[in-house]
Amino acid sequence: MRVVSGPTEGIARERVLEVSKTWDALYKKQLERERLQAAKLSYKVSVESKIAQANELTDEAEKAFETLRTLLTTDLAKEHQIDFEGSKPDSNYEEEPPTCRVLLPPPPAPDPSASTYQPTLGLLDKLISSWAKQKAAECAARLAAARGKWEAEVKKTTETNALIKARYLEAITKYEKAKENFDAEIARQNAAIDSLRDRYNSSEAAAIKEYCDAVLSNSVYPEFFPNTWELQYIQSTKTLIVEYRLPDVARFPTVKEVKYIKAKDEFKESYLKADLLNSLYDSAIYQTCLRVLHELFSADSVKAIEAIAFNGLVEAIDKATGQMATACIISIHVVRDEFERINLGQVDPKSCFKSLKGIGSSQLHVVTPIAPILALNREDHRFIQAHEVADSLNDSVNLAAMDWEDFEHLIREIFEAEFKSTGGEVKVTQASRDGGVDAIAFDPDPIRGGKIVIQAKRYTNTVGVSAVRDLYGTVMNEGATKGILVTTADYGSDAYSFIKDKPLTLMNGANLLYLLEKHGRRAKIDLKEARVELGGKEANRHLP
């Protein structure tokens, strides 16, 4: 999974397609490797093909290592300023307008003067008038039959042509509507790009952030890099804070050579030694840091950024708990003038990082958490003043019938008590009733902590998977490390299936009552009573 962003919806969609194409190419290669592996005990695949495949895999491995060794230097000659005009989508509508089928020609009418409709009279026919009349009648009948058949063909042709015209009219109307929508979308995207350009040139804070996001999105890294980040621009000090997701060493390639052993009809892989892999990883991380700084400073044509704080985050398995955790492993704060005096093409990445007073452990691959020099400001414009609810609880209070806004404040209050032991805080957001974020927790623990999205659902019916999907989408959109969904009811089996292998926690009514009791509060949940008290619509006003 990868989160792809862009300054406009259209640009983000194009970037999604680019990632998809890359993954498709990698998948095809993987299928080919599996095909050869499956055929290794047969001679359906020639020895020459297997040797060529082994050489190709070795070449790919060497290229992968070379890419990691030159992450910084290969980027220096590239243009990083956003070409706003060049970013605009192609305005040519690719679909060709429909063409009308050739109409059927009208069938020829029977010619009464044709010989087949004229009686041929012999001597006897002329002498015996009844015979002549009979032959004339037969010809007239043939003419009448031919005319009837002709009229039927005329009617059929007319109906067919009318259908052709109707279908063409329908197709051309559909085409024109699609083209109109396409042109409108192009105009909308162009307007968004023009707006971003104008706002960026005016050094608008939000536009600086959008612009920098676009710059980082244009930067190409190996496919195992997360390629996700979070930005904050502080206009008063012209400082950009970048929280950049870095890959764990476990995701780095390790195969350095592949050989085909003809005698055994098998492929043999040799691997990079651990110390060389760790050295390559550390260098790649330092290069990535310097590269991000270079791209952002060089792309900033209006000089809106005077300093950048870069925090490199890695999601890896915590050896102490066996659980995935996110840790900041490097941090640096650099001013533009100092950074631009450096000749990046000639530096040792680690030495350069240290000379700029960057901080991090001596062995980055070990993933030792550090405190960032300058962290993102966790204040959110959606945060509102909280009020206390828990003190009013007792055994008679039915949480399922509680005022929905009070319920959200209660969830904030009880989770604040839960996170208090680790120095965390929980803030409630403006009530929206739209299934968005109800509260956000900030856990400062460098290993297990981070930003946690909490949603409170005062339901009286089973919560379906759609609400859980919404939570996952919100977690991704917020750049959070985890999501928690709390309800007074319970969840369906599809909801529990969905959260497998995802950073989501589902808390039902029983879990909520336990958490309340853990922090010295008591209440009850009576769903039947709540349905009667609130009514079906009110009791489930949050239901999607």
C-alpha positions in Angstrom: 0.0 0.0 0.0 1.2 3.5 -0.7 -0.4 6.9 0.0 -0.1 9.1 -3.1 -0.8 12.8 -2.9 -0.8 15.8 -5.3 -1.8 19.5 -5.4 -4.9 18.6 -7.4 -7.1 15.5 -7.7 -6.1 15.1 -11.3 -2.4 15.2 -10.6 -2.8 12.8 -7.7 -4.7 10.4 -10.0 -1.8 10.5 -12.5 0.7 9.7 -9.8 -1.5 6.7 -8.8 -1.3 5.5 -12.4 2.5 5.9 -12.4 2.8 3.8 -9.2 0.4 1.2 -10.7 2.5 0.9 -13.9 5.7 0.4 -11.8 4.0 -2.3 -9.7 2.6 -4.0 -12.8 6.1 -4.2 -14.3 7.5 -5.7 -11.1 4.6 -8.2 -10.9 5.3 -9.4 -14.5 8.9 -9.9 -13.6 7.9 -11.9 -10.5 5.6 -14.1 -12.6 8.4 -14.8 -15.0 10.7 -15.8 -12.2 8.1 -18.1 -10.8 7.5 -19.6 -14.2 11.2 -20.4 -14.6 11.4 -21.7 -11.0 8.4 -24.0 -11.7 10.1 -25.3 -14.8 13.6 -25.9 -13.3 13.1 -29.7 -13.2 12.0 -29.9 -16.8 13.6 -28.9 -20.1 10.6 -26.9 -21.4 12.8 -23.8 -20.7 16.2 -24.0 -22.3 19.4 -23.9 -20.4 20.3 -20.7 -22.3 17.1 -19.0 -21.1 17.8 -19.9 -17.5 21.4 -18.6 -17.7 20.0 -15.4 -19.3 17.4 -15.1 -16.6 20.1 -15.5 -13.9 22.2 -12.8 -15.6 19.2 -10.5 -15.8 18.5 -11.0 -12.1 22.2 -10.3 -11.3 22.1 -7.1 -13.4 18.9 -6.0 -11.6 20.5 -6.6 -8.2 23.6 -4.6 -9.3 21.4 -1.7 -10.6 19.4 -1.7 -7.3 22.6 -1.4 -5.2 24.0 1.3 -7.6 20.7 3.2 -7.3 21.0 3.2 -3.5 24.7 4.2 -3.6 23.9 7.2 -5.8 20.5 8.4 -4.4 22.0 11.8 -3.9 24.4 12.4 -6.8 21.9 11.3 -9.5 19.4 13.8 -8.2 21.6 16.9 -8.2 21.4 17.6 -12.0 17.6 17.4 -12.0 15.2 20.3 -12.1 13.0 20.4 -9.0 11.0 23.6 -9.5 7.4 22.8 -10.3 6.6 23.5 -14.0 3.0 24.7 -13.4 2.2 24.8 -17.1 3.8 21.5 -17.7 1.8 20.0 -14.8 -1.5 20.8 -16.5 -3.3 17.8 -17.9 -3.6 17.1 -21.6 -6.6 19.1 -22.8 -7.1 16.9 -25.9 -10.1 14.6 -25.5 -8.9 11.2 -26.7 -12.2 9.8 -27.6 -13.2 10.1 -31.3 -16.7 11.4 -32.0 -19.1 8.7 -33.1 -19.9 8.3 -36.8 -23.2 7.5 -38.2 -23.6 4.2 -40.0 -24.4 4.5 -43.7 -28.2 4.5 -44.1 -29.8 1.8 -46.1 -30.9 2.8 -49.6 -34.6 2.6 -50.3 -35.4 -0.6 -52.2 -36.4 -0.1 -55.9 -40.2 -0.2 -56.6 -41.4 -2.9 -59.0 -41.7 -1.6 -62.6 -45.2 -2.3 -63.9 -43.8 -2.2 -67.5 -41.4 -5.0 -66.8 -42.0 -8.1 -68.9 -42.6 -10.2 -65.9 -45.7 -8.2 -65.2 -46.9 -8.1 -68.9 -48.9 -11.1 -70.3 -47.5 -12.8 -73.3 -50.4 -13.7 -75.5 -50.3 -16.3 -78.2 -52.8 -16.9 -81.1 -55.2 -18.9 -79.0 -55.0 -16.3 -76.2 -56.1 -13.7 -78.7 -58.9 -15.9 -80.0 -60.1 -17.0 -76.6 -60.6 -13.9 -74.5 -60.9 -15.7 -71.2 -57.4 -17.1 -71.6 -56.1 -13.6 -72.2 -57.9 -12.3 -69.1 -56.5 -15.1 -67.0 -52.9 -14.3 -68.0 -53.5 -10.6 -67.4 -54.9 -11.4 -63.9 -51.8 -13.5 -63.1 -49.5 -10.7 -64.1 -51.5 -8.3 -62.0 -51.3 -10.6 -59.1 -47.5 -10.9 -59.4 -47.3 -7.1 -59.6 -49.5 -6.7 -56.5 -47.3 -9.3 -54.6 -44.1 -7.6 -55.7 -45.6 -4.2 -54.6 -46.6 -5.6 -51.2 -43.1 -7.1 -50.7 -41.6 -3.8 -51.8 -43.8 -1.8 -49.3 -42.7 -4.2 -46.5 -39.0 -3.7 -47.4 -39.6 0.1 -47.5 -41.1 0.0 -44.1 -38.3 -2.2 -42.7 -35.6 0.1 -44.3 -37.3 3.2 -42.9 -37.4 1.7 -39.4 -33.8 0.5 -39.6 -32.6 3.9 -40.7 -34.7 5.6 -37.9 -33.0 3.2 -35.4 -29.5 4.0 -36.9 -30.3 7.8 -36.6 -31.6 7.4 -33.0 -28.5 5.4 -31.9 -26.2 7.9 -33.5 -28.1 10.8 -31.8 -27.8 8.9 -28.5 -24.1 8.3 -29.1 -23.3 11.8 -30.1 -25.2 13.2 -27.1 -23.3 10.9 -24.8 -20.0 11.9 -26.5 -20.7 15.6 -26.2 -21.7 15.2 -22.6 -18.6 13.3 -21.8 -16.4 15.8 -23.6 -18.2 18.6 -21.8 -17.4 16.9 -18.4 -13.8 16.3 -19.5 -13.4 20.0 -20.6 -14.9 21.1 -17.3 -12.6 18.8 -15.3 -9.6 20.1 -17.3 -10.7 23.7 -16.6 -11.1 22.9 -12.9 -7.7 21.2 -12.6 -6.0 24.1 -14.6 -7.7 26.6 -12.3 -6.4 24.7 -9.3 -2.9 24.7 -10.7 -3.1 28.4 -11.6 -4.4 29.1 -8.1 -1.5 27.2 -6.5 1.0 29.0 -8.6 -0.4 32.4 -7.7 -0.7 31.6 -4.0 2.8 30.1 -4.0 4.2 33.2 -5.7 2.5 35.2 -3.0 4.1 33.0 -0.3 0.8 31.9 1.1 1.5 29.4 3.9 -0.9 26.7 2.8 0.4 27.0 -0.8 4.1 26.7 0.3 3.1 23.4 2.0 1.2 22.2 -1.2 4.1 23.2 -3.4 6.6 21.3 -1.3 4.4 18.3 -1.3 4.3 18.4 -5.1 8.1 18.7 -5.2 8.6 15.6 -3.0 5.9 13.7 -5.0 7.9 14.3 -8.2 11.0 12.6 -6.6 11.5 9.0 -7.7 12.9 6.5 -5.2 13.2 2.7 -5.3 9.8 1.0 -5.0 10.4 -0.3 -1.5 10.7 3.3 -0.1 7.5 4.4 1.7 7.3 7.7 -0.2 5.1 9.3 2.4 5.7 12.4 4.5 4.0 15.1 6.6 4.8 18.8 6.2 4.2 21.9 8.3 5.2 25.4 7.2 5.8 28.0 10.0 5.4 31.4 8.2 6.7 33.5 11.0 10.1 31.9 10.9 9.9 30.7 7.2 10.7 27.2 8.5 9.5 24.0 6.9 9.2 20.9 9.1 9.4 17.6 7.2 8.5 14.3 8.9 9.7 11.8 6.3 9.0 8.1 6.3 12.1 6.0 5.6 12.4 2.3 4.8 13.5 -0.2 7.4 16.7 -2.1 6.6 14.6 -5.3 6.4 13.1 -3.9 3.1 16.4 -3.4 1.4 17.5 -5.8 -1.3 20.0 -8.4 -0.2 20.6 -10.6 -3.3 23.8 -9.5 -5.0 24.2 -12.3 -7.6 22.2 -15.1 -9.2 23.8 -18.1 -10.9 22.3 -21.0 -12.8 23.8 -24.3 -11.8 23.4 -26.6 -14.8 24.3 -29.8 -13.0 21.5 -29.3 -10.5 19.2 -27.4 -12.7 18.6 -24.7 -10.1 19.3 -21.1 -9.4 21.7 -20.2 -6.6 21.6 -16.8 -4.9 24.4 -15.1 -3.1 23.7 -12.3 -0.6 25.2 -9.1 0.6 27.0 -9.5 3.9 25.3 -8.0 6.9 28.0 -5.3 7.5 27.9 -4.2 3.9 24.1 -4.1 3.9 24.0 -2.1 7.1 26.6 0.3 5.7 24.6 0.7 2.4 21.4 1.3 4.5 23.0 4.0 6.7 24.5 5.8 3.6 21.1 5.6 1.8 19.3 7.2 4.8 21.9 10.1 5.0 21.6 10.6 1.2 17.8 10.7 1.4 17.9 13.3 4.1 20.4 15.5 2.1 18.4 14.9 -1.1 15.1 16.0 0.4 16.8 19.2 1.7 18.4 19.8 -1.7 15.1 19.3 -3.6 13.1 21.6 -1.3 15.6 24.4 -1.2 16.4 24.3 -4.9 12.7 24.1 -5.9 11.8 27.1 -3.7 12.0 29.8 -6.4 10.3 32.5 -4.3 12.7 31.9 -1.3 9.8 31.3 1.1 11.8 28.7 3.0 14.8 29.9 5.1 15.2 26.8 7.1 14.2 23.1 7.0 13.8 20.7 9.9 14.0 17.1 8.7 12.9 14.2 10.8 13.4 10.7 9.4 10.9 8.2 10.7 11.1 4.4 10.4 8.4 1.9 11.0 10.0 -1.3 12.1 9.5 -4.2 14.5 10.3 -3.3 18.1 12.7 -6.0 19.3 11.4 -5.6 22.9 7.7 -6.1 22.1 7.7 -7.8 18.7 5.2 -5.2 17.5 5.5 -2.6 14.7 6.5 0.8 16.0 7.5 4.1 14.5 10.7 5.8 15.6 12.5 9.0 14.6 16.1 7.9 13.8 17.6 11.1 12.4 16.8 14.8 12.8 18.5 17.9 11.4 17.8 21.7 11.2 19.5 23.5 8.4 19.3 27.1 7.2 19.4 27.8 3.4 22.6 29.9 3.2 24.6 27.2 5.1 23.2 24.4 3.0 23.7 26.1 -0.4 27.4 26.5 0.3 27.9 22.8 0.3 29.0 20.9 -2.9 26.8 17.9 -2.5 28.4 16.2 -5.4 31.7 15.8 -3.5 30.6 15.1 0.1 30.4 12.0 2.2 26.7 11.9 3.1 27.3 10.9 6.8 30.1 13.4 7.3 28.0 16.2 5.7 25.0 15.3 7.9 27.2 15.4 11.0 28.8 18.7 10.0 25.4 20.3 9.7 24.8 19.3 13.4 22.3 16.5 12.5 21.6 14.0 15.2 21.1 10.3 15.0 22.7 7.1 16.3 26.0 5.9 14.9 24.2 2.9 13.5 21.0 3.9 11.8 20.0 0.4 10.9 19.6 -0.5 14.5 16.6 1.9 14.7 17.4 3.8 17.9 14.7 6.4 18.6 15.8 10.0 19.1 14.0 13.2 20.0 13.6 15.4 16.9 15.2 18.8 16.9 12.0 20.4 15.8 8.8 18.4 15.8 5.5 19.1 14.0 3.1 21.3 15.9 0.3 19.1 16.9 -2.2 21.9 17.3 -5.2 21.4 15.0 -7.7 24.1 14.1 -10.5 21.5 14.6 -9.7 21.2 18.4 -12.3 22.6 20.7 -12.5 23.2 24.4 -13.3 20.0 26.2 -15.8 19.7 29.0 -15.9 17.1 31.8 -18.6 14.4 31.6 -17.2 11.4 33.6 -18.0 13.0 37.0 -21.7 12.8 36.2 -21.7 9.1 35.5 -23.3 6.5 37.8 -24.8 3.0 37.4 -28.1 4.5 36.1 -26.6 6.5 33.2 -27.2 4.6 29.9 -24.3 5.5 27.6 -26.3 4.3 24.5 -28.8 7.1 25.2 -26.4 9.8 26.1 -26.3 13.0 24.2 -24.0 12.3 21.2 -21.8 15.3 21.9 -21.4 14.5 25.6 -20.5 10.9 24.5 -17.6 12.2 22.4 -16.3 14.3 25.2 -16.6 11.3 27.5 -14.5 9.2 25.2 -11.9 12.0 25.1 -11.9 12.2 28.9 -11.5 8.5 29.5 -8.7 8.1 26.8 -6.9 11.0 28.3 -6.9 9.2 31.6 -5.6 6.1 29.8 -2.7 8.0 28.0 -1.9 10.2 31.0 0.6 7.7 32.4 2.8 8.1 29.4 2.5 11.8 29.1 0.0 11.7 26.3 -2.8 14.1 25.6 -6.2 13.7 23.9 -8.1 16.5 22.2 -11.7 16.5 21.0 -12.5 18.0 17.6 -15.4 20.1 16.4 -18.6 18.1 16.2 -19.5 17.3 12.6 -21.6 14.1 12.7 -20.0 13.1 9.5 -18.0 10.1 10.6 -14.8 12.1 10.7 -12.3 12.5 13.5 -13.9 12.9 17.0 -10.7 13.0 19.0 -7.0 12.9 18.4 -4.5 11.4 20.9 -0.8 12.2 20.9 1.3 9.6 22.6 5.0 10.8 23.0 6.4 7.3 23.4 9.2 7.2 20.8 8.5 3.5 19.9 4.8 2.8 20.4 3.4 6.3 20.3 2.4 8.8 17.6 -0.8 10.3 16.4 -3.9 8.2 17.1 -7.3 8.9 15.6 -10.3 8.1 17.9 -13.8 7.9 16.6 -16.8 7.6 19.0 -20.0 5.9 17.7 -23.0 6.0 20.0 -24.8 3.2 18.2 -27.7 0.9 19.2 -27.2 -1.5 16.3 -24.3 -3.6 15.1 -21.5 -1.5 13.5 -20.8 -2.6 9.9 -17.6 -2.7 8.0 -18.2 0.6 6.2 -17.7 2.6 9.4 -14.4 0.7 10.0 -13.3 1.3 6.4 -14.0 5.0 7.0 -11.8 5.0 10.1 -9.0 3.4 8.1 -9.3 6.0 5.4 -9.2 8.7 8.1 -6.1 7.2 9.7 -4.4 7.3 6.3 -5.6 10.8 5.5 -4.5 12.1 8.9 -1.1 10.5 8.7 -1.8 8.8 12.0 -0.1 5.7 13.4 -3.3 4.1 14.7 -7.1 4.3 14.7 -9.5 3.4 17.5 -13.2 3.0 17.0 -15.4 3.0 20.2 -19.0 2.1 20.2 -21.8 1.4 22.7 -22.9 -1.6 20.5 -20.8 -4.3 18.9 -19.2 -5.0 15.5 -20.1 -7.5 12.8 -17.7 -10.3 11.8 -16.8 -8.4 8.5 -15.6 -5.5 10.6 -13.2 -7.7 12.6 -12.0 -9.4 9.4 -11.2 -6.0 7.9 -8.9 -4.8 10.7 -6.6 -7.8 10.4 -3.0 -6.6 9.6 -4.2 -3.0 10.0 -3.4 -0.5 12.7 -7.0 -0.4 14.0 -8.6 -1.3 17.3 -12.3 -1.9 17.8 -13.8 -1.3 21.2 -17.3 -2.5 21.8 -19.7 -1.6 24.6 -18.2 -4.2 27.0 -14.7 -2.9 26.3 -15.9 0.7 27.0 -17.5 -0.2 30.3 -14.3 -2.1 31.3 -12.2 1.0 30.5 -14.5 3.2 32.5 -14.3 0.9 35.5 -10.5 0.8 35.2 -10.5 4.5 35.8 -13.0 4.5 38.6 -16.2 5.3 36.6 -19.4 3.3 36.3 -22.2 3.4 33.9 -24.5 1.0 31.9 -25.3 0.2 28.3 -28.9 -0.8 27.6 -29.4 -0.8 23.8 -33.1 -1.7 23.9 -33.9 1.1 26.4 -31.9 3.5 24.2 -33.8 2.6 21.1 -37.1 3.3 22.9 -35.8 6.6 24.5 -34.2 8.1 21.4 -36.1 6.5 18.6 -34.5 4.6 15.7 -33.3 7.6 13.8 -31.8 9.5 16.7 -30.2 6.4 18.2 -28.3 5.8 15.0 -27.8 9.3 13.6 -24.1 8.4 12.9 -24.9 5.3 10.9 -23.5 5.6 7.3 
